[in-house]
């Protein structure tokens, strides 16, 4: 039985219309609403988008795959009418297939998942694609990139976790830089082979003072929670991130 919420009055999710072509190394800021003030969530989303964020990042945790419980499709459905920004859903849930259609109907554009949370990774990727969304694959700090050997041609986003998933506000794990470099090589090879653009996203401990180094390692999309929502001026914080990224080249 479907969850009891009213999906936005549109097709499941037309991400191509919002995302459009993805030029290589165009930087995107993706504030994670996990760190927002949930009593004012709609206002918070509008504020970060008005401040210059392109994505709105949803960290979905189930207290099973990860030791925390956060938000579900109802929240996505409530936020969707408030913004035209890309809704980027990171599923930290197991099993994963059951919840994919609900987030698609609620308005997600990108849905990414952990390979450890799926019984059949290729099937889950296709499920996301069939629902009208762009699929992504997520790599925990100790998860090898070998999963990309058989999936990179079918996904639109690679998400490298630079903390262990489950809680916001953690410190960046330096070893993630090497993984980002390795993922960037694979993505660039895929682009040369097929002409496809795959986003390389990083999540965990991203701040103004390390975002340039992370960009130089190959990331083009940056999830930041407390580093944005924990400041008084979102526009100034995102502008400082942009300045650091510009300096990174």
Number of C-alpha atoms within 10 A of each C-alpha: 3 7 9 8 14 11 21 17 10 10 12 21 21 17 17 13 9 13 15 8 10 13 11 13 15 10 19 19 22 28 29 28 23 21 18 20 14 11 8 9 16 18 14 17 24 17 16 26 21 14 16 18 21 21 27 25 25 24 23 21 22 18 14 12 19 16 12 14 17 14 14 18 24 16 15 22 21 17 21 18 14 12 15 14 19 21 23 25 27 22 26 27 22 20 15 20 20 11 16 23 19 22 27 28 24 27 30 30 28 26 24 26 28 21 19 18 17 17 13 11 20 14 12 21 26 16 16 24 19 14 21 22 29 26 24 29 24 24 23 19 16 11 15 10 18 8 14 16 9 10 15 17 15 17 22 23 22 27 25 24 24 24 23 18 20 18 17 18 16 15 13 18 14 11 12 23 21 13 22 26 17 14 21 20 13 17 23 17 13 16 15 11 10 10 10 20 19 24 24 23 24 29 27 25 22 25 22 19 11 14 23 22 14 24 25 15 19 24 27 21 24 26 26 27 24 20 19 26 21 14 11 9 14 22 18 14 21 22 16 16 22 19 14 18 21 12 9 14 9
